[in-house]
Amino acid sequence: MTGERLNDVSGDVSGEVSTAGAVVAGDRVEPEAPVGAALPRDEPGGQADTKPRNNRAWFLVLPVVVSVAFTAVIPLMTVVNFSVQDIFSPTDRIFVGLDWFRSVSRDPEVRAAFVRTLLFSAQVLLLEIPLGVAIAVSMPRHGLGVPVALVLVALPLLIPWNVVGTIWQIFARGDIGLGGWTINNVLGVNFNYTLDSTDAWITVLIMDVWHWTPLVALLAYAGLRSIPEPYFQAAQIDAASGWATFRHIQLPRLRGVLTIAILLRFMDSFMIYTEPFVVTGGGPGNATSFLSILLSKIAVGQFDLGPAGAFSLLYFLTVQIVSYVFFTVLTRTGR
């Protein structure tokens, strides 16, 4: 028995020595894979080699790529082509390089329209963001009042832009409009947006606030609904006031939603066209002539395609740059 045990021990030792010798000789001995371990992806037995690659997803994306090419890329290239040429007729045109860009950037009318548009966007943000958050905070969180409040808040968003302009064009008139008549006869203020530039500006501003504040309210309400209920229960236990709950619980968790709301409202207000064009047509004078209205006058009214193309590209780049600055500042502040 003792001899058999010695033989077994010697056999085990010799096996270990032979294995070590194989390692020293340069032969790699793979350890046994544990139960349940996945096979390496670069090994012949791995699943990555046996599963065929599916390229059919590219065919699903292809219609979207073609649609974007026809609706965005090709029109953009056409505008770029117009912006560097002086077009006399469809067959007679001269390459002018960057002359139209210099002319548009130095035009005092364009600069004045840029200042008006930027001021309008700033006023819109200062009014719509706090007002939208206040509406969202005051909306119910539970019960039958939730769907009713959502429908009532969303109603202005369902009205087309040109219809909104027509509604406010009639509503703000002093002779037949309820709003204008009330201001003139009840408040005793001489209000006429067709003749006074300040009245026209206020009319367009209030119209935009009425139309688009619900968007901010709905976005903020969605952000508030995403806050877990235990946060509010803890605030009630600590006897926190409504302002303390809003400041320390609700507002910090609305930063991401408010960033999106600010970007959307800035881009939309900076490119506003339909509503002020329907209400005032850019007047009286140039009081409400924003960049979009001035661009339409150059492109459609004067049919000056070269300056209009350069104007469009500068307009597009301005929106992109300012939006990027907004996004960078807001995200870094949120951190």
ROMIVEX-690819 format. One line per 2 residues: number of its first residue (from 1); for each residue y, x, z of N, C-alpha, C. Coordinates in steps of 0.1 Angstrom, whole numbers, padded with zeros to 4 digits. Example, Ala and Ser with C-alpha at 12.3 -4.5 7.8 and 13.67 -1.06 7.14 Angstrom:
// residues 2
1 = -0057,0132,0078,-0045,0123,0078,-0033,0132,0078 ~ -0022,0128,0071,-0011,0137,0071,0000,0129,0079 .
END
This chain:
// residues 335
1 = -0012,0008,0000,0000,0000,0000,0012,0009,0000 ~ 0012,0019,0008,0023,0028,0009,0026,0035,-0004 .
3 = 0015,0039,-0011,0016,0045,-0024,0022,0036,-0035 ~ 0018,0023,-0035,0023,0014,-0044,0038,0012,-0042 .
5 = 0043,0011,-0029,0057,0010,-0027,0065,0022,-0031 ~ 0059,0033,-0029,0066,0045,-0034,0067,0045,-0049 .
7 = 0056,0041,-0056,0057,0040,-0071,0068,0030,-0075 ~ 0069,0019,-0068,0079,0009,-0072,0093,0015,-0070 .
9 = 0095,0021,-0059,0108,0027,-0056,0112,0038,-0066 ~ 0102,0046,-0070,0104,0057,-0079,0107,0051,-0093 .
11 = 0100,0040,-0096,0103,0033,-0109,0117,0028,-0110 ~ 0121,0022,-0099,0135,0016,-0098,0145,0028,-0100 .
13 = 0143,0039,-0092,0152,0050,-0093,0153,0056,-0107 ~ 0141,0057,-0113,0141,0063,-0127,0148,0054,-0137 .
15 = 0146,0040,-0134,0153,0031,-0143,0168,0032,-0142 ~ 0173,0033,-0129,0187,0035,-0127,0192,0048,-0133 .
17 = 0184,0059,-0132,0188,0072,-0138,0189,0071,-0153 ~ 0179,0064,-0159,0179,0062,-0173,0191,0054,-0178 .
19 = 0194,0044,-0170,0206,0036,-0174,0219,0044,-0173 ~ 0220,0052,-0162,0231,0061,-0160,0232,0071,-0172 .
21 = 0220,0076,-0175,0220,0086,-0186,0224,0079,-0199 ~ 0221,0067,-0201,0226,0060,-0213,0241,0059,-0214 .
23 = 0247,0056,-0202,0261,0056,-0201,0267,0069,-0204 ~ 0261,0080,-0198,0267,0093,-0200,0265,0097,-0215 .
25 = 0255,0093,-0221,0252,0097,-0235,0262,0090,-0244 ~ 0269,0080,-0239,0279,0073,-0247,0275,0059,-0251 .
27 = 0263,0055,-0247,0258,0041,-0251,0264,0031,-0240 ~ 0271,0021,-0245,0277,0012,-0236,0267,0001,-0233 .
29 = 0265,-0001,-0220,0256,-0012,-0215,0265,-0024,-0210 ~ 0263,-0035,-0217,0271,-0047,-0214,0265,-0053,-0202 .
31 = 0273,-0057,-0192,0269,-0064,-0180,0265,-0078,-0184 ~ 0256,-0084,-0177,0253,-0098,-0180,0264,-0107,-0176 .
33 = 0267,-0116,-0186,0278,-0125,-0184,0274,-0135,-0173 ~ 0284,-0139,-0164,0281,-0149,-0154,0279,-0162,-0160 .
35 = 0272,-0171,-0153,0269,-0184,-0158,0282,-0192,-0159 ~ 0284,-0198,-0171,0296,-0207,-0173,0307,-0199,-0180 .
37 = 0306,-0186,-0181,0317,-0178,-0187,0318,-0180,-0202 ~ 0330,-0180,-0207,0332,-0183,-0222,0329,-0170,-0229 .
39 = 0324,-0171,-0241,0322,-0159,-0250,0335,-0154,-0254 ~ 0336,-0140,-0256,0348,-0134,-0261,0351,-0140,-0275 .
41 = 0364,-0141,-0278,0367,-0147,-0291,0365,-0137,-0303 ~ 0365,-0124,-0299,0363,-0114,-0310,0348,-0111,-0312 .
43 = 0339,-0117,-0304,0325,-0114,-0306,0319,-0123,-0317 ~ 0309,-0118,-0323,0303,-0126,-0334,0298,-0140,-0329 .
45 = 0294,-0140,-0316,0288,-0153,-0311,0299,-0162,-0306 ~ 0312,-0158,-0306,0323,-0166,-0301,0325,-0179,-0309 .
47 = 0331,-0189,-0303,0334,-0201,-0310,0344,-0200,-0321 ~ 0354,-0190,-0319,0364,-0189,-0329,0359,-0186,-0343 .
49 = 0348,-0179,-0343,0342,-0175,-0356,0334,-0186,-0362 ~ 0328,-0194,-0354,0319,-0205,-0359,0327,-0217,-0363 .
51 = 0338,-0220,-0357,0346,-0232,-0360,0355,-0229,-0372 ~ 0354,-0237,-0382,0363,-0235,-0394,0377,-0239,-0391 .
53 = 0387,-0232,-0397,0401,-0235,-0396,0405,-0247,-0404 ~ 0412,-0256,-0397,0416,-0268,-0404,0431,-0267,-0409 .
55 = 0432,-0267,-0422,0445,-0266,-0429,0451,-0279,-0433 ~ 0444,-0290,-0430,0449,-0303,-0435,0462,-0307,-0428 .
57 = 0465,-0301,-0417,0478,-0305,-0410,0490,-0301,-0418 ~ 0489,-0291,-0426,0500,-0288,-0435,0503,-0299,-0445 .
59 = 0493,-0306,-0449,0495,-0317,-0459,0502,-0328,-0452 ~ 0500,-0330,-0439,0507,-0340,-0431,0522,-0337,-0430 .
61 = 0525,-0324,-0428,0539,-0320,-0427,0547,-0320,-0440 ~ 0539,-0318,-0451,0546,-0316,-0464,0556,-0328,-0467 .
63 = 0553,-0340,-0465,0563,-0351,-0469,0576,-0349,-0461 ~ 0575,-0345,-0448,0587,-0343,-0441,0595,-0331,-0446 .
65 = 0588,-0320,-0450,0595,-0309,-0456,0602,-0312,-0469 ~ 0595,-0320,-0477,0601,-0324,-0490,0613,-0333,-0487 .
67 = 0612,-0342,-0478,0623,-0351,-0474,0635,-0344,-0469 ~ 0633,-0334,-0460,0644,-0326,-0455,0651,-0318,-0467 .
69 = 0642,-0313,-0476,0648,-0305,-0487,0657,-0314,-0496 ~ 0653,-0326,-0498,0661,-0335,-0507,0673,-0341,-0500 .
71 = 0672,-0343,-0486,0683,-0349,-0479,0693,-0340,-0472 ~ 0689,-0327,-0471,0697,-0318,-0463,0699,-0305,-0471 .
73 = 0689,-0298,-0475,0690,-0285,-0481,0697,-0286,-0495 ~ 0692,-0294,-0503,0698,-0295,-0517,0713,-0300,-0516 .
75 = 0716,-0310,-0509,0731,-0314,-0508,0739,-0302,-0502 ~ 0734,-0295,-0492,0741,-0284,-0486,0744,-0273,-0497 .
77 = 0734,-0270,-0505,0735,-0260,-0515,0745,-0265,-0526 ~ 0746,-0278,-0528,0756,-0283,-0538,0770,-0281,-0532 .
79 = 0771,-0284,-0519,0785,-0282,-0513,0789,-0268,-0514 ~ 0779,-0259,-0511,0782,-0244,-0512,0787,-0241,-0526 .
81 = 0780,-0246,-0536,0784,-0243,-0550,0798,-0248,-0553 ~ 0801,-0260,-0548,0815,-0265,-0551,0825,-0257,-0544 .
83 = 0822,-0252,-0532,0832,-0245,-0523,0837,-0232,-0529 ~ 0830,-0226,-0539,0834,-0213,-0544,0838,-0215,-0559 .
85 = 0841,-0227,-0563,0845,-0229,-0577,0857,-0238,-0578 ~ 0865,-0236,-0588,0876,-0245,-0592,0871,-0254,-0603 .
87 = 0868,-0266,-0601,0862,-0275,-0610,0872,-0283,-0618 ~ 0873,-0281,-0631,0882,-0289,-0639,0875,-0301,-0646 .
89 = 0862,-0299,-0649,0854,-0309,-0655,0839,-0305,-0653 ~ 0830,-0314,-0656,0816,-0311,-0654,0811,-0298,-0661 .
91 = 0818,-0295,-0672,0814,-0283,-0680,0825,-0271,-0679 ~ 0836,-0274,-0672,0846,-0264,-0671,0849,-0261,-0657 .
93 = 0845,-0249,-0652,0847,-0245,-0638,0849,-0230,-0638 ~ 0856,-0225,-0627,0859,-0211,-0626,0855,-0207,-0612 .
95 = 0849,-0196,-0611,0845,-0190,-0598,0857,-0184,-0591 ~ 0860,-0189,-0578,0872,-0185,-0571,0868,-0178,-0558 .
97 = 0855,-0176,-0555,0851,-0169,-0543,0855,-0177,-0530 ~ 0862,-0170,-0521,0866,-0176,-0508,0880,-0182,-0508 .
99 = 0886,-0184,-0520,0900,-0189,-0520,0902,-0202,-0514 ~ 0892,-0211,-0516,0893,-0225,-0510,0892,-0224,-0495 .
101 = 0884,-0215,-0490,0882,-0214,-0475,0896,-0209,-0469 ~ 0902,-0199,-0475,0915,-0195,-0470,0925,-0206,-0471 .
103 = 0925,-0213,-0482,0935,-0224,-0484,0934,-0235,-0473 ~ 0921,-0239,-0471,0919,-0249,-0461,0922,-0245,-0447 .
105 = 0918,-0233,-0443,0920,-0228,-0430,0935,-0226,-0427 ~ 0943,-0224,-0437,0958,-0222,-0435,0966,-0235,-0436 .
107 = 0959,-0246,-0440,0966,-0258,-0442,0971,-0264,-0429 ~ 0984,-0267,-0427,0989,-0272,-0414,0983,-0286,-0412 .
109 = 0981,-0294,-0422,0975,-0307,-0420,0961,-0307,-0415 ~ 0953,-0297,-0419,0940,-0295,-0414,0940,-0291,-0400 .
111 = 0949,-0282,-0397,0950,-0277,-0383,0954,-0288,-0373 ~ 0964,-0297,-0378,0968,-0308,-0369,0957,-0318,-0367 .
113 = 0949,-0320,-0378,0937,-0329,-0377,0927,-0323,-0367 ~ 0925,-0310,-0368,0915,-0304,-0359,0920,-0305,-0344 .
115 = 0932,-0304,-0341,0937,-0305,-0327,0935,-0320,-0323 ~ 0939,-0329,-0332,0937,-0343,-0328,0922,-0347,-0325 .
117 = 0913,-0342,-0334,0899,-0344,-0332,0894,-0338,-0319 ~ 0898,-0326,-0316,0893,-0319,-0304,0899,-0326,-0292 .
119 = 0911,-0331,-0292,0917,-0338,-0281,0910,-0351,-0279 ~ 0907,-0358,-0290,0899,-0371,-0289,0886,-0369,-0283 .
121 = 0878,-0358,-0287,0865,-0356,-0281,0866,-0353,-0267 ~ 0876,-0345,-0262,0877,-0342,-0248,0880,-0354,-0240 .
123 = 0889,-0363,-0245,0892,-0375,-0237,0879,-0384,-0237 ~ 0872,-0385,-0248,0860,-0393,-0248,0850,-0388,-0237 .
125 = 0848,-0375,-0237,0838,-0370,-0227,0843,-0372,-0212 ~ 0856,-0370,-0210,0861,-0372,-0197,0860,-0387,-0192 .
127 = 0860,-0396,-0201,0859,-0410,-0198,0845,-0415,-0198 ~ 0837,-0412,-0208,0824,-0418,-0210,0813,-0412,-0200 .
129 = 0814,-0399,-0198,0803,-0393,-0189,0804,-0399,-0175 ~ 0816,-0398,-0168,0816,-0404,-0154,0814,-0419,-0154 .
131 = 0819,-0426,-0164,0817,-0441,-0164,0802,-0444,-0167 ~ 0796,-0437,-0176,0782,-0439,-0178,0773,-0437,-0166 .
133 = 0776,-0426,-0159,0768,-0423,-0147,0771,-0433,-0136 ~ 0783,-0438,-0135,0786,-0448,-0125,0778,-0461,-0128 .
135 = 0778,-0465,-0141,0770,-0477,-0145,0755,-0475,-0142 ~ 0750,-0463,-0145,0736,-0461,-0142,0732,-0461,-0128 .
137 = 0741,-0456,-0119,0738,-0456,-0105,0739,-0470,-0099 ~ 0748,-0479,-0105,0749,-0492,-0100,0738,-0502,-0105 .
139 = 0731,-0498,-0115,0720,-0506,-0121,0708,-0507,-0111 ~ 0702,-0519,-0111,0690,-0520,-0102,0678,-0512,-0106 .
141 = 0671,-0508,-0096,0659,-0499,-0098,0646,-0507,-0098 ~ 0646,-0519,-0093,0634,-0527,-0092,0638,-0542,-0094 .
143 = 0627,-0550,-0097,0629,-0564,-0098,0632,-0569,-0112 ~ 0635,-0582,-0113,0639,-0588,-0126,0652,-0584,-0132 .
145 = 0661,-0578,-0123,0674,-0574,-0127,0673,-0562,-0136 ~ 0662,-0554,-0136,0662,-0542,-0145,0662,-0546,-0160 .
147 = 0653,-0554,-0165,0654,-0557,-0179,0667,-0564,-0183 ~ 0672,-0573,-0175,0685,-0579,-0178,0696,-0569,-0179 .
149 = 0697,-0560,-0169,0707,-0550,-0170,0706,-0541,-0182 ~ 0694,-0537,-0185,0692,-0528,-0197,0696,-0535,-0210 .
151 = 0693,-0548,-0211,0697,-0555,-0223,0712,-0557,-0224 ~ 0718,-0560,-0213,0733,-0562,-0213,0740,-0549,-0216 .
153 = 0735,-0538,-0210,0741,-0525,-0213,0740,-0520,-0227 ~ 0728,-0523,-0233,0725,-0518,-0246,0731,-0526,-0257 .
155 = 0737,-0538,-0254,0742,-0546,-0265,0752,-0540,-0274 ~ 0762,-0532,-0269,0772,-0526,-0278,0766,-0516,-0287 .
157 = 0755,-0510,-0283,0748,-0500,-0292,0741,-0506,-0304 ~ 0739,-0519,-0303,0732,-0526,-0314,0741,-0531,-0325 .
159 = 0754,-0530,-0323,0764,-0534,-0333,0767,-0523,-0343 ~ 0766,-0525,-0356,0770,-0514,-0365,0784,-0510,-0364 .
161 = 0786,-0497,-0368,0799,-0491,-0366,0810,-0498,-0373 ~ 0808,-0502,-0385,0819,-0509,-0393,0822,-0523,-0386 .
163 = 0812,-0529,-0381,0814,-0542,-0374,0822,-0540,-0361 ~ 0819,-0529,-0354,0827,-0526,-0342,0841,-0524,-0346 .
165 = 0844,-0517,-0357,0858,-0515,-0361,0865,-0528,-0364 ~ 0857,-0537,-0371,0863,-0550,-0374,0866,-0558,-0362 .
167 = 0857,-0558,-0352,0859,-0565,-0340,0871,-0561,-0333 ~ 0873,-0548,-0332,0885,-0543,-0324,0897,-0544,-0333 .
169 = 0896,-0544,-0346,0908,-0546,-0354,0914,-0560,-0351 ~ 0906,-0570,-0350,0910,-0583,-0347,0914,-0585,-0332 .
171 = 0905,-0579,-0323,0907,-0581,-0309,0921,-0575,-0304 ~ 0925,-0564,-0310,0937,-0557,-0305,0950,-0562,-0312 .
173 = 0949,-0571,-0321,0961,-0576,-0327,0969,-0585,-0318 ~ 0982,-0583,-0318,0990,-0591,-0309,0992,-0605,-0313 .
175 = 0990,-0609,-0325,0992,-0623,-0329,0979,-0632,-0328 ~ 0968,-0626,-0332,0955,-0634,-0332,0945,-0629,-0323 .
177 = 0946,-0616,-0318,0936,-0610,-0310,0938,-0613,-0295 ~ 0927,-0615,-0288,0927,-0619,-0274,0933,-0607,-0266 .
179 = 0929,-0595,-0269,0933,-0583,-0261,0948,-0580,-0264 ~ 0952,-0580,-0277,0966,-0577,-0280,0975,-0588,-0275 .
181 = 0971,-0601,-0276,0979,-0612,-0272,0981,-0612,-0256 ~ 0971,-0608,-0249,0971,-0608,-0235,0981,-0597,-0230 .
183 = 0980,-0585,-0237,0989,-0574,-0233,1004,-0578,-0236 ~ 1006,-0584,-0247,1020,-0587,-0250,1026,-0599,-0242 .
185 = 1018,-0609,-0240,1024,-0621,-0234,1021,-0622,-0219 ~ 1010,-0617,-0214,1007,-0618,-0200,1012,-0606,-0193 .
187 = 1010,-0594,-0198,1015,-0582,-0191,1029,-0579,-0195 ~ 1034,-0584,-0205,1048,-0582,-0209,1050,-0568,-0216 .
189 = 1040,-0562,-0221,1041,-0549,-0228,1041,-0551,-0243 ~ 1050,-0544,-0249,1050,-0545,-0264,1039,-0536,-0270 .
191 = 1028,-0542,-0274,1017,-0535,-0279,1015,-0539,-0294 ~ 1015,-0528,-0302,1012,-0530,-0316,1006,-0518,-0322 .
193 = 0993,-0518,-0324,0986,-0505,-0328,0989,-0502,-0343 ~ 0994,-0512,-0351,0997,-0509,-0365,1010,-0502,-0367 .
195 = 1019,-0502,-0357,1032,-0496,-0358,1034,-0484,-0349 ~ 1028,-0485,-0337,1030,-0474,-0327,1018,-0465,-0327 .
197 = 1021,-0452,-0328,1010,-0442,-0328,1002,-0441,-0315 ~ 1009,-0443,-0304,1003,-0442,-0290,0993,-0454,-0289 .
199 = 0998,-0466,-0293,0990,-0478,-0292,0977,-0477,-0301 ~ 0979,-0471,-0312,0967,-0469,-0321,0957,-0459,-0315 .
201 = 0962,-0448,-0309,0953,-0439,-0303,0946,-0445,-0291 ~ 0953,-0453,-0283,0946,-0459,-0272,0936,-0469,-0276 .
203 = 0939,-0477,-0287,0929,-0486,-0292,0917,-0480,-0297 ~ 0918,-0469,-0305,0906,-0462,-0310,0898,-0456,-0298 .
205 = 0905,-0450,-0288,0898,-0444,-0277,0891,-0455,-0269 ~ 0897,-0466,-0265,0890,-0476,-0258,0878,-0482,-0266 .
207 = 0880,-0483,-0279,0869,-0488,-0287,0857,-0479,-0287 ~ 0859,-0466,-0287,0848,-0457,-0287,0842,-0457,-0273 .
209 = 0850,-0458,-0262,0844,-0458,-0249,0836,-0471,-0247 ~ 0840,-0482,-0252,0833,-0494,-0251,0820,-0493,-0259 .
211 = 0820,-0487,-0270,0808,-0486,-0279,0798,-0477,-0274 ~ 0802,-0465,-0269,0792,-0454,-0267,0790,-0451,-0252 .
213 = 0797,-0456,-0243,0794,-0454,-0229,0780,-0459,-0225 ~ 0775,-0471,-0231,0762,-0475,-0228,0751,-0465,-0231 .
215 = 0753,-0456,-0241,0743,-0446,-0244,0742,-0436,-0232 ~ 0754,-0432,-0227,0754,-0423,-0215,0747,-0430,-0203 .
217 = 0750,-0443,-0202,0744,-0450,-0190,0729,-0451,-0191 ~ 0724,-0454,-0203,0710,-0455,-0205,0703,-0441,-0203 .
219 = 0709,-0430,-0208,0703,-0417,-0206,0703,-0414,-0191 ~ 0714,-0416,-0184,0715,-0413,-0170,0705,-0422,-0162 .
221 = 0704,-0434,-0166,0695,-0443,-0159,0680,-0439,-0160 ~ 0677,-0434,-0172,0663,-0428,-0174,0661,-0416,-0165 .
223 = 0672,-0408,-0164,0670,-0396,-0155,0669,-0400,-0140 ~ 0676,-0411,-0136,0675,-0415,-0122,0661,-0421,-0119 .
225 = 0656,-0428,-0129,0643,-0434,-0127,0632,-0424,-0126 ~ 0634,-0412,-0131,0624,-0401,-0130,0624,-0395,-0116 .
227 = 0634,-0397,-0108,0634,-0391,-0094,0623,-0398,-0086 ~ 0615,-0391,-0079,0604,-0397,-0071,0610,-0405,-0059 .
229 = 0604,-0416,-0056,0609,-0425,-0045,0609,-0419,-0031 ~ 0600,-0409,-0028,0601,-0403,-0015,0614,-0396,-0012 .
231 = 0621,-0391,-0022,0634,-0385,-0020,0644,-0395,-0014 ~ 0644,-0407,-0019,0653,-0418,-0014,0648,-0422,0000 .
233 = 0635,-0423,0002,0630,-0427,0015,0634,-0416,0026 ~ 0634,-0403,0022,0638,-0393,0031,0653,-0394,0034 .
235 = 0661,-0397,0024,0675,-0399,0026,0678,-0411,0036 ~ 0671,-0422,0035,0672,-0433,0044,0669,-0429,0058 .
237 = 0658,-0421,0059,0654,-0417,0073,0665,-0408,0079 ~ 0671,-0400,0071,0682,-0391,0076,0695,-0398,0077 .
239 = 0695,-0411,0074,0708,-0419,0074,0719,-0413,0066 ~ 0715,-0408,0054,0724,-0402,0044,0732,-0413,0038 .
241 = 0745,-0410,0036,0754,-0420,0029,0751,-0421,0014 ~ 0756,-0431,0007,0754,-0432,-0007,0760,-0420,-0015 .
243 = 0771,-0415,-0010,0777,-0404,-0017,0769,-0391,-0015 ~ 0763,-0389,-0003,0755,-0378,0000,0742,-0378,-0008 .
245 = 0736,-0390,-0009,0724,-0392,-0017,0727,-0389,-0032 ~ 0738,-0394,-0037,0742,-0391,-0051,0744,-0376,-0053 .
247 = 0751,-0370,-0044,0755,-0356,-0046,0743,-0346,-0045 ~ 0735,-0348,-0035,0724,-0339,-0032,0711,-0342,-0038 .
249 = 0709,-0355,-0042,0696,-0359,-0048,0697,-0363,-0063 ~ 0706,-0372,-0066,0706,-0377,-0079,0713,-0368,-0089 .
251 = 0725,-0363,-0085,0733,-0355,-0095,0726,-0342,-0099 ~ 0720,-0335,-0089,0713,-0322,-0094,0702,-0325,-0104 .
253 = 0695,-0336,-0103,0684,-0339,-0112,0689,-0346,-0125 ~ 0702,-0348,-0126,0707,-0354,-0138,0713,-0343,-0147 .
255 = 0712,-0331,-0144,0719,-0320,-0151,0713,-0319,-0165 ~ 0700,-0320,-0167,0694,-0319,-0180,0698,-0331,-0189 .
257 = 0697,-0343,-0183,0701,-0355,-0190,0715,-0355,-0194 ~ 0724,-0351,-0185,0738,-0351,-0188,0742,-0340,-0198 .
259 = 0734,-0329,-0199,0736,-0319,-0209,0734,-0325,-0223 ~ 0723,-0333,-0224,0720,-0339,-0237,0730,-0350,-0240 .
261 = 0735,-0357,-0230,0745,-0368,-0233,0758,-0361,-0237 ~ 0762,-0350,-0231,0775,-0344,-0235,0774,-0339,-0249 .
263 = 0763,-0332,-0252,0761,-0327,-0266,0761,-0338,-0276 ~ 0754,-0349,-0274,0754,-0360,-0283,0767,-0366,-0285 .
265 = 0774,-0369,-0274,0787,-0375,-0275,0798,-0366,-0281 ~ 0797,-0353,-0278,0807,-0344,-0284,0805,-0344,-0299 .
267 = 0793,-0342,-0304,0790,-0342,-0318,0794,-0355,-0325 ~ 0791,-0366,-0319,0794,-0379,-0325,0809,-0381,-0325 .
269 = 0816,-0378,-0314,0830,-0381,-0314,0838,-0371,-0322 ~ 0833,-0359,-0324,0840,-0349,-0332,0838,-0353,-0347 .
271 = 0828,-0360,-0350,0826,-0364,-0364,0829,-0379,-0366 ~ 0836,-0385,-0358,0839,-0400,-0359,0847,-0403,-0371 .
273 = 0843,-0414,-0378,0849,-0417,-0390,0851,-0433,-0392 ~ 0840,-0440,-0391,0839,-0454,-0395,0849,-0462,-0387 .
275 = 0848,-0461,-0373,0856,-0470,-0365,0871,-0468,-0367 ~ 0876,-0456,-0365,0891,-0455,-0367,0895,-0458,-0382 .
277 = 0887,-0455,-0392,0890,-0458,-0405,0892,-0473,-0407 ~ 0883,-0481,-0401,0883,-0496,-0403,0895,-0501,-0395 .
279 = 0898,-0496,-0383,0909,-0502,-0375,0923,-0498,-0380 ~ 0925,-0485,-0382,0938,-0480,-0385,0939,-0473,-0398 .
281 = 0928,-0469,-0404,0929,-0461,-0417,0935,-0447,-0415 ~ 0935,-0442,-0403,0941,-0429,-0400,0955,-0430,-0396 .
283 = 0961,-0442,-0396,0975,-0443,-0393,0977,-0448,-0378 ~ 0989,-0453,-0375,1001,-0452,-0384,1006,-0437,-0386 .
285 = 1010,-0434,-0398,1012,-0420,-0402,0999,-0413,-0402 ~ 0998,-0402,-0394,0986,-0395,-0393,0981,-0395,-0378 .
287 = 0985,-0405,-0371,0982,-0405,-0356,0967,-0405,-0353 ~ 0959,-0412,-0361,0945,-0412,-0359,0937,-0406,-0371 .
289 = 0944,-0397,-0378,0938,-0391,-0390,0930,-0379,-0384 ~ 0917,-0381,-0382,0908,-0370,-0377,0903,-0362,-0389 .
291 = 0895,-0352,-0385,0890,-0343,-0396,0882,-0351,-0406 ~ 0873,-0360,-0402,0865,-0367,-0411,0873,-0376,-0420 .
293 = 0883,-0382,-0415,0892,-0391,-0424,0900,-0382,-0434 ~ 0905,-0371,-0429,0912,-0362,-0438,0902,-0357,-0449 .
295 = 0890,-0353,-0445,0880,-0349,-0455,0877,-0359,-0466 ~ 0876,-0372,-0461,0873,-0382,-0471,0885,-0384,-0481 .
297 = 0897,-0383,-0476,0909,-0384,-0484,0909,-0373,-0495 ~ 0905,-0361,-0491,0905,-0350,-0501,0893,-0351,-0511 .
299 = 0882,-0355,-0506,0870,-0356,-0515,0870,-0368,-0523 ~ 0873,-0380,-0517,0872,-0393,-0524,0885,-0397,-0530 .
301 = 0896,-0396,-0522,0909,-0400,-0527,0914,-0391,-0537 ~ 0914,-0378,-0535,0920,-0369,-0545,0909,-0363,-0554 .
303 = 0897,-0365,-0551,0885,-0359,-0559,0887,-0344,-0561 ~ 0891,-0337,-0550,0893,-0323,-0551,0880,-0317,-0545 .
305 = 0870,-0314,-0553,0857,-0311,-0548,0857,-0296,-0543 ~ 0865,-0287,-0548,0865,-0274,-0543,0869,-0273,-0529 .
307 = 0882,-0277,-0526,0886,-0277,-0512,0878,-0286,-0503 ~ 0873,-0297,-0508,0865,-0306,-0500,0852,-0299,-0496 .
309 = 0846,-0291,-0505,0834,-0284,-0502,0836,-0273,-0491 ~ 0847,-0266,-0493,0850,-0256,-0483,0853,-0262,-0469 .
311 = 0861,-0273,-0470,0864,-0281,-0457,0851,-0286,-0451 ~ 0842,-0291,-0458,0829,-0296,-0452,0821,-0284,-0446 .
313 = 0821,-0273,-0452,0813,-0262,-0446,0820,-0257,-0433 ~ 0833,-0256,-0433,0840,-0252,-0421,0839,-0262,-0410 .
315 = 0839,-0275,-0414,0837,-0286,-0404,0823,-0285,-0398 ~ 0813,-0283,-0406,0799,-0281,-0402,0798,-0269,-0392 .
317 = 0803,-0258,-0396,0802,-0246,-0388,0809,-0248,-0374 ~ 0821,-0255,-0375,0828,-0257,-0362,0820,-0266,-0352 .
319 = 0814,-0276,-0358,0805,-0285,-0349,0794,-0277,-0343 ~ 0787,-0269,-0351,0776,-0261,-0346,0780,-0251,-0336 .
321 = 0791,-0244,-0338,0796,-0234,-0329,0800,-0240,-0315 ~ 0808,-0250,-0316,0813,-0256,-0304,0801,-0263,-0296 .
323 = 0791,-0269,-0303,0779,-0274,-0297,0771,-0263,-0290 ~ 0770,-0252,-0296,0763,-0241,-0290,0770,-0236,-0278 .
325 = 0783,-0235,-0278,0791,-0230,-0267,0789,-0240,-0255 ~ 0790,-0253,-0258,0787,-0264,-0248,0774,-0262,-0242 .
327 = 0763,-0261,-0250,0750,-0260,-0245,0748,-0247,-0237 ~ 0753,-0236,-0241,0752,-0224,-0233,0758,-0225,-0220 .
329 = 0771,-0230,-0220,0778,-0231,-0207,0771,-0241,-0197 ~ 0767,-0252,-0203,0761,-0262,-0194,0747,-0258,-0188 .
331 = 0739,-0251,-0197,0726,-0246,-0192,0728,-0235,-0182 ~ 0737,-0226,-0184,0739,-0215,-0174,0745,-0221,-0161 .
333 = 0753,-0231,-0162,0759,-0236,-0150,0748,-0244,-0142 ~ 0739,-0250,-0150,0728,-0257,-0143,0719,-0248,-0135 .
335 = 0717,-0236,-0140,0709,-0226,-0132,0715,-0222,-0119 .
END
